[in-house]
Amino acid sequence: MEIWTEKYRPKKISDVIGQEKITQKLQVFMDRGNIPHMLFSGPPGCGKTTAAIAIAHELFGNSWHSNFLELNASDERGIDVVRNKIKNFAKIKPISANYKIVCLDEADSLTSDAQHALRRTMERYARTTRFILICNYSNRIIEPIQSRCAIFRYKSLQLDDMRIQLKKVISSENLKVDDNAITGILRLSDGDMRRAINILQSCSAEKNITEDTVYSITHTIQPENIGKLISDALDGKFIDARAQLISLMKS
């Protein structure tokens, strides 16, 4: 079964939701056909990687795989990945394009030595390779790299934008999902669109997806139950609160 986060990942910058100011600026670069080195920072699931892949799709068309290298720095965080994989890719000429793109996800996981090596690679191959660095915390990226990048700070997605996107997926997959279930998914995902779609796909084996389905599949306690426990404790009903706590821990 296809992973829905990839199936419904936007292929155009204009389709990336919830980051209008950033996508407008990126579209200007796209229209010019030339992008700078860029640093995308912000919380998980807000569209950073999606934007990078959309840029590759629009710039390179069918040859985007050949001109786009995506690496996750949390898996390969040492200097060797810069000296070997990144440098070897950067020094090869692009295919039917003016330059290639290296997308380094979770770049804030790179060691200091690796970041300094990356800076030198960015300088040496700037004519043929552009770098898109993606991170949660830009302050963990060394200043020499930041100064060489156009920095875009992403924000958590608004619930209304996420709800619209979820309903598109629900409609496309012909799912029966009630409004309370959608609200539950949004509450659990906390502004992370990737997590929201993953939760929806996990629930999709059920014919009718309800709020209970969402919390059961994710093994999460419903907020109403937590609220009741806290309320009883504040009212001095400690035995009842303790019984509820034990029940919730076992469920």
Backbone as JSON, one array per atom type, in Angstrom:
{
  "sequence": "MEIWTEKYRPKKISDVIGQEKITQKLQVFMDRGNIPHMLFSGPPGCGKTTAAIAIAHELFGNSWHSNFLELNASDERGIDVVRNKIKNFAKIKPISANYKIVCLDEADSLTSDAQHALRRTMERYARTTRFILICNYSNRIIEPIQSRCAIFRYKSLQLDDMRIQLKKVISSENLKVDDNAITGILRLSDGDMRRAINILQSCSAEKNITEDTVYSITHTIQPENIGKLISDALDGKFIDARAQLISLMKS",
  "N": [[0.84, -1.19, 0.0], [0.56, 2.18, -0.88], [2.37, 4.86, 0.59], [0.67, 7.45, 2.09], [1.58, 10.01, 2.71], [3.5, 10.49, 0.81], [2.09, 10.03, -1.53], [0.24, 12.13, -1.55], [1.8, 14.34, -1.49], [2.5, 17.66, -2.36], [3.3, 18.68, -5.71], [3.93, 21.07, -6.73], [5.12, 24.33, -5.94], [3.14, 26.21, -5.45], [1.11, 24.69, -4.42], [1.72, 24.04, -1.86], [0.65, 24.16, 1.44], [-0.42, 26.66, 3.83], [1.85, 28.29, 4.12], [2.07, 30.83, 2.88], [3.47, 33.32, 2.5], [6.12, 32.5, 2.33], [6.04, 30.69, 0.15], [5.35, 32.4, -1.91], [7.67, 33.97, -2.17], [9.48, 31.97, -2.86], [8.4, 31.24, -5.29], [9.05, 33.41, -6.88], [11.82, 33.03, -7.2], [11.65, 30.64, -8.61], [10.37, 31.42, -10.98], [12.35, 32.96, -12.08], [14.12, 31.02, -12.65], [16.36, 30.45, -11.24], [17.85, 29.66, -8.21], [18.97, 30.52, -4.89], [21.39, 29.25, -2.44], [19.61, 27.8, 0.24], [18.04, 27.95, 3.46], [15.81, 26.21, 5.3], [13.91, 26.48, 8.13], [12.07, 25.29, 10.99], [9.17, 23.8, 12.68], [8.41, 20.19, 12.76], [6.75, 18.65, 9.93], [5.63, 20.84, 8.58], [5.96, 21.56, 5.97], [8.53, 21.92, 4.89], [10.38, 20.02, 3.69], [8.69, 19.18, 1.67], [8.44, 21.53, 0.15], [11.06, 21.73, -0.83], [11.27, 19.44, -2.46], [9.22, 19.99, -4.26], [10.29, 22.21, -5.55], [12.4, 20.98, -6.94], [10.93, 19.3, -8.67], [9.6, 21.23, -10.26], [11.71, 22.69, -11.4], [13.34, 20.79, -12.73], [11.74, 18.9, -13.96], [11.07, 15.81, -15.59], [13.6, 14.85, -15.18], [14.25, 15.17, -12.56], [15.02, 13.41, -10.51], [17.63, 12.72, -11.17], [18.99, 15.06, -10.81], [18.76, 15.78, -8.2], [19.59, 15.37, -4.9], [18.76, 13.87, -1.94], [19.37, 13.8, 1.45], [19.47, 12.55, 4.81], [20.52, 14.08, 7.59], [20.46, 13.23, 10.2], [20.83, 10.56, 10.11], [23.25, 10.25, 8.81], [25.64, 11.91, 9.96], [28.23, 12.74, 10.13], [31.52, 13.95, 9.07], [32.3, 12.46, 6.89], [30.12, 11.97, 5.21], [29.81, 14.39, 3.96], [32.26, 14.7, 2.65], [32.24, 12.51, 0.94], [29.53, 11.44, -0.2], [28.06, 13.92, -0.67], [29.97, 15.68, -1.84], [30.84, 14.17, -4.05], [28.48, 14.01, -5.53], [28.0, 16.7, -6.03], [30.1, 17.54, -7.69], [29.68, 16.44, -10.15], [28.43, 17.13, -13.38], [25.24, 18.71, -13.98], [22.22, 17.21, -15.38], [20.77, 18.16, -18.29], [20.25, 20.71, -17.25], [21.0, 23.78, -15.49], [22.09, 23.63, -12.99], [22.36, 21.49, -10.06], [20.56, 20.15, -7.19], [21.19, 19.78, -3.78], [19.6, 18.43, -1.1], [19.53, 18.65, 2.25], [18.29, 17.15, 4.86], [17.3, 17.68, 8.27], [19.58, 19.13, 8.99], [20.64, 20.36, 11.19], [21.59, 18.37, 12.73], [24.11, 17.76, 11.95], [27.57, 17.39, 12.68], [29.95, 19.77, 14.03], [32.39, 19.79, 12.61], [31.55, 18.58, 10.24], [29.76, 20.49, 9.3], [31.47, 22.65, 8.78], [33.0, 21.53, 6.74], [30.98, 21.22, 4.9], [30.36, 23.88, 4.34], [32.62, 24.67, 2.87], [32.32, 23.04, 0.64], [29.91, 24.03, -0.39], [30.77, 26.54, -1.2], [32.71, 25.92, -3.14], [31.39, 24.52, -5.18], [29.34, 26.14, -6.04], [28.5, 27.12, -8.53], [27.45, 25.0, -9.94], [25.84, 23.57, -8.24], [23.16, 23.81, -5.97], [22.27, 24.26, -2.57], [19.87, 23.09, -0.29], [19.14, 23.41, 2.92], [17.62, 21.84, 5.62], [16.08, 22.22, 8.72], [15.17, 21.97, 12.23], [16.0, 23.77, 14.13], [17.49, 26.68, 13.57], [19.54, 27.96, 14.88], [21.41, 26.1, 15.43], [22.9, 25.78, 13.25], [25.96, 26.64, 11.8], [27.26, 29.99, 11.69], [28.74, 30.81, 9.33], [27.57, 29.19, 7.32], [24.86, 29.95, 7.49], [25.07, 32.6, 6.64], [25.48, 32.31, 3.98], [23.15, 31.54, 2.9], [19.73, 31.97, 1.82], [17.35, 32.53, 4.2], [14.51, 30.88, 5.38], [11.85, 30.91, 7.52], [9.72, 28.63, 8.73], [6.36, 28.11, 9.92], [4.2, 26.48, 12.34], [1.44, 24.65, 11.03], [-1.83, 26.01, 10.47], [-4.91, 24.97, 11.96], [-7.22, 25.1, 10.38], [-6.24, 25.09, 7.75], [-5.05, 22.57, 7.71], [-7.27, 20.96, 8.12], [-8.71, 21.3, 5.75], [-6.92, 20.13, 3.93], [-6.84, 17.49, 4.91], [-9.48, 16.71, 4.43], [-9.48, 16.65, 1.66], [-7.84, 14.43, 1.18], [-9.39, 12.46, 2.41], [-11.68, 12.5, 0.8], [-10.56, 11.74, -1.66], [-9.74, 9.14, -1.09], [-12.11, 7.95, -0.56], [-13.18, 7.67, 2.07], [-15.04, 7.22, 5.12], [-15.41, 9.47, 7.45], [-16.05, 10.96, 10.51], [-16.74, 14.31, 11.75], [-15.8, 14.73, 14.35], [-13.77, 12.88, 14.51], [-11.93, 13.89, 12.69], [-11.29, 16.25, 14.02], [-10.07, 15.12, 16.26], [-7.8, 13.92, 15.07], [-6.45, 16.21, 14.19], [-5.94, 17.41, 16.62], [-4.18, 15.6, 17.81], [-2.06, 15.67, 16.03], [-0.9, 18.17, 16.19], [-0.24, 20.46, 14.54], [1.35, 19.22, 12.65], [1.4, 18.17, 9.52], [2.24, 15.86, 8.19], [2.16, 13.93, 10.2], [-0.58, 13.96, 10.71], [-1.69, 12.93, 8.33], [-0.53, 10.41, 8.34], [-1.75, 9.3, 10.63], [-4.41, 9.26, 9.76], [-4.2, 7.42, 7.64], [-3.51, 5.16, 9.09], [-5.9, 4.67, 10.35], [-7.52, 3.94, 8.3], [-8.32, 1.36, 7.71], [-10.67, 0.84, 8.94], [-14.23, 0.82, 8.45], [-15.96, 2.93, 9.14], [-14.71, 5.78, 10.39], [-14.31, 7.0, 13.52], [-14.13, 9.28, 16.35], [-13.4, 7.7, 18.53], [-12.13, 5.63, 17.18], [-9.82, 6.9, 16.23], [-8.41, 7.59, 18.62], [-8.1, 5.08, 19.68], [-6.56, 3.66, 17.76], [-4.21, 5.15, 17.81], [-3.42, 4.74, 20.35], [-3.92, 6.58, 22.41], [-4.97, 8.63, 25.11], [-8.18, 10.01, 25.5], [-8.82, 13.51, 25.66], [-11.01, 14.31, 27.2], [-11.25, 12.37, 29.17], [-8.93, 12.73, 30.65], [-9.46, 15.29, 31.55], [-11.66, 14.79, 33.24], [-10.46, 13.24, 35.21], [-8.63, 15.09, 36.34], [-10.42, 17.02, 37.24], [-11.87, 15.6, 39.23], [-9.79, 15.15, 41.04], [-9.17, 17.76, 41.82], [-11.51, 18.38, 43.1], [-11.29, 16.98, 45.37], [-11.85, 14.29, 45.28], [-10.16, 11.93, 45.61], [-9.87, 9.15, 45.61], [-11.56, 8.3, 43.56], [-10.29, 9.62, 41.44], [-7.82, 8.34, 41.47], [-8.59, 5.74, 40.81], [-9.51, 6.16, 38.23], [-7.13, 6.95, 37.0], [-5.58, 4.6, 37.17], [-7.16, 2.94, 35.6], [-6.94, 4.23, 33.1], [-4.22, 3.95, 32.61], [-4.05, 1.24, 32.19], [-5.54, 0.85, 29.96]],
  "CA": [[0.0, 0.0, 0.0], [1.36, 3.39, -1.02], [2.37, 5.77, 1.75], [-0.13, 8.61, 1.69], [2.34, 11.27, 2.81], [4.17, 10.66, -0.48], [1.05, 10.06, -2.56], [-0.44, 13.43, -1.57], [2.78, 15.42, -1.36], [2.37, 18.6, -3.49], [4.37, 18.68, -6.71], [4.18, 22.46, -7.11], [5.27, 25.27, -4.82], [1.86, 26.89, -5.2], [0.2, 23.77, -3.74], [2.15, 23.87, -0.46], [-0.36, 24.88, 2.22], [-0.14, 27.29, 5.12], [3.11, 29.06, 4.17], [1.88, 31.66, 1.69], [4.53, 34.32, 2.33], [7.33, 31.81, 1.88], [5.85, 30.13, -1.19], [5.38, 33.52, -2.85], [9.07, 34.33, -2.4], [10.09, 30.87, -3.6], [7.88, 31.28, -6.66], [9.84, 34.4, -7.6], [13.05, 32.34, -7.6], [11.31, 29.64, -9.63], [10.08, 32.13, -12.22], [13.64, 33.39, -12.63], [14.88, 29.83, -13.03], [17.63, 30.43, -10.51], [17.62, 29.72, -6.77], [20.19, 30.59, -4.08], [21.4, 28.3, -1.33], [18.49, 28.15, 1.12], [17.91, 27.29, 4.75], [14.43, 26.14, 5.78], [13.84, 26.07, 9.53], [10.72, 25.29, 11.54], [8.75, 22.55, 13.32], [8.17, 19.07, 11.84], [5.49, 18.5, 9.23], [5.03, 22.13, 8.18], [6.12, 21.76, 4.54], [9.9, 22.27, 4.5], [10.86, 19.04, 2.72], [7.76, 19.23, 0.54], [8.82, 22.67, -0.68], [12.32, 21.41, -1.52], [10.98, 18.47, -3.53], [8.42, 20.69, -5.27], [11.24, 23.02, -6.33], [13.1, 20.06, -7.86], [9.96, 18.9, -9.69], [9.31, 22.33, -11.18], [12.91, 23.11, -12.11], [13.99, 19.75, -13.51], [10.78, 18.05, -14.68], [11.24, 14.36, -15.5], [14.98, 14.51, -14.79], [14.5, 15.7, -11.21], [15.73, 12.42, -9.69], [19.06, 12.75, -11.51], [19.57, 16.35, -10.4], [18.33, 16.08, -6.83], [20.08, 14.42, -3.89], [18.17, 14.1, -0.61], [20.03, 13.05, 2.52], [19.01, 12.87, 6.16], [21.73, 14.27, 8.38], [20.36, 12.54, 11.48], [21.34, 9.21, 9.88], [24.65, 10.35, 8.41], [25.88, 13.25, 10.48], [29.65, 13.02, 10.24], [32.21, 14.65, 7.99], [32.46, 11.56, 5.74], [28.99, 12.11, 4.27], [30.08, 15.6, 3.18], [33.42, 14.46, 1.8], [31.98, 11.46, -0.04], [28.27, 11.5, -0.94], [27.68, 15.26, -1.13], [30.99, 16.22, -2.74], [30.83, 13.39, -5.29], [27.3, 14.4, -6.29], [28.1, 18.11, -6.42], [31.11, 17.81, -8.72], [29.21, 15.91, -11.45], [27.62, 18.11, -14.09], [23.81, 18.42, -14.01], [21.66, 16.66, -16.62], [19.78, 19.04, -18.94], [19.92, 21.8, -16.32], [22.15, 24.65, -15.18], [22.66, 23.23, -11.7], [21.66, 20.44, -9.33], [20.17, 20.53, -5.82], [21.41, 18.87, -2.65], [18.67, 18.72, 0.0], [20.06, 18.01, 3.46], [17.27, 17.21, 5.9], [17.81, 17.65, 9.65], [20.97, 19.6, 8.9], [21.12, 20.76, 12.51], [22.22, 17.21, 13.38], [25.5, 17.63, 11.5], [28.61, 17.8, 13.62], [30.59, 21.04, 13.68], [33.37, 19.53, 11.54], [30.81, 18.31, 9.01], [29.21, 21.76, 8.82], [32.56, 23.44, 8.19], [33.31, 20.89, 5.46], [29.85, 21.53, 4.01], [30.53, 25.27, 3.91], [33.63, 24.71, 1.81], [31.71, 22.41, -0.54], [28.94, 24.99, -0.91], [31.52, 27.6, -1.89], [33.48, 25.4, -4.28], [30.53, 24.04, -6.26], [28.16, 27.02, -6.1], [28.07, 27.35, -9.91], [26.73, 23.83, -10.48], [25.01, 22.91, -7.22], [22.52, 24.62, -4.94], [22.0, 23.5, -1.36], [18.72, 23.41, 0.54], [19.32, 22.81, 4.24], [16.35, 21.8, 6.36], [16.35, 21.98, 10.14], [14.18, 22.44, 13.2], [16.57, 24.87, 14.91], [18.51, 27.32, 12.74], [20.68, 28.41, 15.69], [22.39, 25.01, 15.48], [23.67, 25.84, 12.0], [27.04, 27.61, 12.01], [27.02, 31.29, 11.05], [29.23, 30.88, 7.94], [26.58, 28.58, 6.43], [23.67, 30.81, 7.48], [25.33, 33.83, 5.87], [25.51, 31.96, 2.56], [21.82, 31.03, 2.54], [18.48, 32.71, 2.05], [16.74, 31.81, 5.32], [13.04, 30.91, 5.43], [11.39, 30.35, 8.8], [8.37, 28.07, 8.6], [5.56, 28.1, 11.14], [3.26, 25.35, 12.44], [0.27, 24.85, 10.18], [-3.09, 26.34, 11.12], [-5.84, 23.85, 11.94], [-8.15, 25.23, 9.25], [-5.52, 24.64, 6.54], [-4.87, 21.13, 7.82], [-8.58, 20.32, 7.96], [-9.02, 21.31, 4.31], [-6.06, 19.14, 3.29], [-7.3, 16.17, 5.32], [-10.74, 16.41, 3.74], [-9.13, 16.29, 0.29], [-7.37, 13.05, 1.21], [-10.55, 11.64, 2.75], [-12.51, 12.42, -0.39], [-9.85, 10.98, -2.68], [-9.67, 7.73, -0.67], [-13.49, 7.48, -0.32], [-13.3, 7.26, 3.47], [-16.14, 7.76, 5.92], [-14.78, 10.01, 8.66], [-16.92, 12.0, 11.08], [-16.04, 15.56, 12.07], [-15.09, 14.58, 15.62], [-12.55, 12.12, 14.23], [-10.99, 14.84, 12.07], [-10.83, 17.12, 15.11], [-9.14, 14.31, 17.06], [-6.55, 13.79, 14.32], [-5.78, 17.51, 14.21], [-5.47, 17.65, 18.0], [-3.03, 14.73, 18.06], [-0.95, 15.97, 15.13], [-0.27, 19.39, 16.73], [0.35, 21.28, 13.48], [2.23, 18.41, 11.81], [0.56, 17.59, 8.46], [2.7, 14.52, 7.92], [1.62, 13.06, 11.24], [-2.03, 13.89, 10.53], [-1.99, 12.01, 7.22], [-0.15, 9.07, 8.8], [-2.81, 8.83, 11.53], [-5.56, 8.96, 8.92], [-3.95, 6.17, 6.92], [-3.56, 4.07, 10.08], [-7.3, 4.42, 10.68], [-8.3, 3.73, 7.07], [-8.82, -0.01, 7.61], [-12.03, 0.83, 9.49], [-15.26, 1.3, 7.53], [-16.39, 4.23, 9.62], [-13.69, 6.29, 11.3], [-14.87, 7.88, 14.53], [-13.16, 9.79, 17.31], [-12.9, 6.55, 19.3], [-11.19, 4.92, 16.31], [-8.56, 7.66, 16.18], [-7.68, 7.47, 19.88], [-7.77, 3.67, 19.88], [-5.47, 3.31, 16.84], [-2.99, 5.85, 18.22], [-3.16, 4.39, 21.76], [-3.89, 7.86, 23.1], [-6.11, 8.87, 26.01], [-8.99, 11.14, 25.08], [-8.68, 14.66, 26.57], [-12.14, 14.38, 28.13], [-10.96, 11.48, 30.3], [-7.92, 13.42, 31.46], [-10.16, 16.4, 32.21], [-12.48, 14.26, 34.33], [-9.53, 12.83, 36.27], [-8.12, 16.3, 37.0], [-11.55, 17.66, 37.93], [-12.14, 14.85, 40.47], [-8.68, 15.39, 41.97], [-9.33, 19.12, 42.35], [-12.69, 18.38, 43.98], [-10.99, 16.17, 46.55], [-12.27, 12.9, 45.08], [-8.86, 11.33, 45.28], [-10.03, 7.71, 45.35], [-12.1, 8.2, 42.2], [-9.25, 10.05, 40.5], [-6.82, 7.28, 41.41], [-9.18, 4.62, 40.07], [-9.52, 6.54, 36.81], [-5.75, 6.92, 36.54], [-5.19, 3.18, 36.99], [-7.9, 2.45, 34.43], [-6.38, 4.82, 31.88], [-2.9, 3.37, 32.41], [-4.22, -0.14, 31.74], [-6.3, 0.8, 28.7]],
  "C": [[0.88, 1.24, 0.0], [1.25, 4.26, 0.23], [1.7, 7.07, 1.35], [0.63, 9.93, 1.79], [3.1, 11.55, 1.52], [3.15, 10.8, -1.61], [0.43, 11.44, -2.7], [0.52, 14.59, -1.33], [2.65, 16.35, -2.57], [3.57, 18.55, -4.41], [4.7, 20.09, -7.18], [4.29, 23.32, -5.86], [3.93, 25.9, -4.45], [0.87, 26.01, -4.45], [0.58, 23.52, -2.29], [1.26, 24.76, 0.42], [0.26, 25.59, 3.42], [1.11, 28.14, 5.23], [3.14, 30.06, 3.02], [3.02, 32.65, 1.46], [5.81, 33.68, 1.8], [7.17, 31.3, 0.45], [5.84, 31.22, -2.25], [6.81, 33.92, -3.19], [9.78, 33.23, -3.2], [9.65, 30.87, -5.06], [8.63, 32.3, -7.5], [11.15, 33.79, -8.08], [12.77, 31.37, -8.74], [11.07, 30.31, -10.98], [11.36, 32.62, -12.89], [14.48, 32.21, -13.1], [16.2, 29.7, -12.31], [17.36, 30.59, -9.02], [18.96, 29.87, -6.04], [20.29, 29.36, -3.18], [20.32, 28.75, -0.35], [18.52, 27.33, 2.4], [16.45, 27.38, 5.19], [14.44, 25.68, 7.23], [12.4, 26.15, 10.02], [10.36, 23.93, 12.09], [8.49, 21.44, 12.31], [6.8, 19.17, 11.16], [4.84, 19.77, 8.75], [5.29, 22.46, 6.72], [7.52, 22.06, 4.05], [10.43, 21.32, 3.41], [9.98, 19.03, 1.48], [8.12, 20.37, -0.4], [10.09, 22.37, -1.47], [12.08, 20.46, -2.69], [10.16, 19.12, -4.64], [9.3, 21.57, -6.16], [11.95, 22.16, -7.36], [12.17, 19.63, -9.0], [9.77, 20.0, -10.73], [10.54, 22.73, -12.0], [13.4, 22.07, -13.11], [13.03, 18.84, -14.28], [11.06, 16.58, -14.48], [12.64, 13.94, -15.07], [15.29, 14.92, -13.36], [15.25, 14.72, -10.33], [17.23, 12.47, -9.93], [19.75, 13.99, -10.98], [19.27, 16.72, -8.96], [18.82, 14.98, -5.89], [19.5, 14.8, -2.54], [18.84, 13.19, 0.4], [19.45, 13.48, 3.86], [20.22, 12.9, 7.08], [21.66, 13.59, 9.74], [20.85, 11.1, 11.35], [22.83, 9.23, 9.58], [25.12, 11.75, 8.77], [27.35, 13.64, 10.53], [30.24, 13.67, 8.99], [32.33, 13.78, 6.74], [31.33, 11.72, 4.73], [29.17, 13.36, 3.41], [31.2, 15.34, 2.18], [33.13, 13.47, 0.68], [30.69, 11.7, -0.82], [27.98, 12.89, -1.52], [28.68, 15.79, -2.14], [30.99, 15.49, -4.08], [29.63, 13.75, -6.16], [27.46, 15.8, -6.84], [29.06, 18.34, -7.59], [30.75, 17.25, -10.09], [28.29, 16.92, -12.1], [26.14, 17.72, -14.08], [23.36, 17.91, -15.37], [20.56, 17.59, -17.12], [19.32, 20.16, -18.01], [21.19, 22.61, -16.05], [22.83, 24.28, -13.88], [21.83, 22.11, -11.11], [21.32, 20.95, -7.93], [20.54, 19.41, -4.85], [20.47, 19.32, -1.53], [19.13, 17.93, 1.22], [19.06, 18.2, 4.59], [17.91, 17.03, 7.28], [19.28, 18.06, 9.7], [21.52, 20.04, 10.24], [21.68, 19.59, 13.3], [23.68, 17.02, 12.96], [26.47, 18.08, 12.58], [29.23, 19.12, 13.15], [31.59, 20.86, 12.55], [32.67, 19.31, 10.21], [30.23, 19.61, 8.44], [30.29, 22.63, 8.18], [32.99, 22.85, 6.84], [32.22, 21.19, 4.43], [29.96, 22.96, 3.48], [31.51, 25.38, 2.76], [33.09, 24.1, 0.51], [30.71, 23.34, -1.2], [29.63, 26.09, -1.7], [32.14, 27.09, -3.19], [32.58, 25.07, -5.48], [29.27, 24.9, -6.44], [27.64, 27.21, -7.52], [27.22, 26.21, -10.44], [25.79, 23.16, -9.49], [24.45, 23.93, -6.24], [22.18, 23.71, -3.76], [20.74, 24.02, -0.67], [18.9, 22.67, 1.86], [18.02, 22.93, 5.02], [16.64, 21.45, 7.81], [15.17, 22.44, 10.99], [14.67, 23.69, 13.93], [17.72, 25.5, 14.13], [19.72, 27.77, 13.55], [21.74, 27.32, 15.86], [23.21, 24.91, 14.19], [24.71, 26.94, 12.15], [26.79, 28.88, 11.18], [27.56, 31.36, 9.62], [28.29, 30.24, 6.92], [25.34, 29.46, 6.34], [23.88, 32.03, 6.59], [25.35, 33.57, 4.37], [24.14, 31.5, 2.04], [20.74, 32.1, 2.66], [17.69, 31.91, 3.08], [15.22, 32.01, 5.3], [12.59, 30.2, 6.7], [9.93, 29.93, 8.68], [7.67, 28.06, 9.96], [4.69, 26.83, 11.16], [2.01, 25.67, 11.62], [-0.97, 25.17, 11.02], [-4.06, 25.17, 10.95], [-6.79, 23.91, 10.75], [-7.51, 24.75, 7.95], [-5.37, 23.12, 6.55], [-6.2, 20.39, 7.61], [-8.97, 20.23, 6.48], [-8.22, 20.23, 3.58], [-6.49, 17.73, 3.64], [-8.57, 15.77, 4.58], [-10.5, 16.06, 2.27], [-8.67, 14.83, 0.21], [-8.54, 12.1, 1.47], [-11.44, 11.44, 1.53], [-11.86, 11.56, -1.46], [-9.82, 9.49, -2.37], [-11.05, 7.13, -0.37], [-13.68, 6.93, 1.1], [-14.54, 7.88, 4.11], [-15.56, 8.17, 7.27], [-15.68, 11.09, 9.23], [-16.07, 13.19, 11.53], [-15.25, 15.47, 13.37], [-13.77, 13.82, 15.44], [-11.49, 13.03, 13.61], [-10.41, 15.76, 13.12], [-9.81, 16.39, 15.99], [-7.79, 14.16, 16.38], [-5.75, 15.09, 14.37], [-5.21, 17.8, 15.59], [-4.2, 16.84, 18.27], [-1.82, 15.12, 17.22], [-0.24, 17.27, 15.49], [0.47, 20.18, 15.64], [1.25, 20.55, 12.52], [1.38, 17.69, 10.77], [0.96, 16.16, 8.16], [2.13, 13.54, 8.94], [0.12, 12.89, 11.08], [-2.4, 12.89, 9.45], [-1.62, 10.58, 7.6], [-1.21, 8.48, 9.73], [-4.03, 8.43, 10.72], [-5.38, 7.64, 8.18], [-3.99, 4.97, 7.88], [-4.99, 3.68, 10.42], [-8.11, 3.93, 9.5], [-8.8, 2.3, 6.9], [-10.24, -0.13, 8.13], [-13.02, 1.4, 8.47], [-15.7, 2.71, 7.87], [-15.39, 4.71, 10.67], [-14.32, 7.32, 12.22], [-13.76, 8.41, 15.43], [-12.56, 8.66, 18.13], [-11.89, 5.76, 18.48], [-9.82, 5.59, 16.35], [-7.75, 7.45, 17.46], [-7.29, 6.03, 20.17], [-6.56, 3.27, 19.02], [-4.15, 3.93, 17.3], [-2.6, 5.56, 19.67], [-3.0, 5.66, 22.6], [-5.14, 8.03, 23.95], [-6.87, 10.11, 25.54], [-8.9, 12.27, 26.12], [-9.8, 14.75, 27.6], [-11.9, 13.52, 29.36], [-9.92, 12.1, 31.23], [-8.58, 14.56, 32.24], [-10.98, 15.94, 33.39], [-11.6, 13.86, 35.51], [-9.05, 14.05, 37.06], [-9.22, 16.98, 37.81], [-11.86, 16.95, 39.25], [-11.05, 15.09, 41.5], [-8.81, 16.77, 42.61], [-10.5, 19.23, 43.31], [-12.47, 17.54, 45.23], [-11.42, 14.73, 46.45], [-11.06, 12.08, 44.65], [-8.98, 9.85, 44.95], [-10.56, 7.5, 43.93], [-11.05, 8.57, 41.15], [-8.18, 8.97, 40.34], [-7.33, 6.09, 40.61], [-9.19, 4.92, 38.57], [-8.11, 6.49, 36.23], [-5.28, 5.51, 36.26], [-5.87, 2.6, 35.75], [-7.3, 2.96, 33.13], [-4.99, 4.23, 31.57], [-2.99, 1.94, 31.84], [-4.88, -0.21, 30.36], [-5.38, 0.95, 27.49]]
}
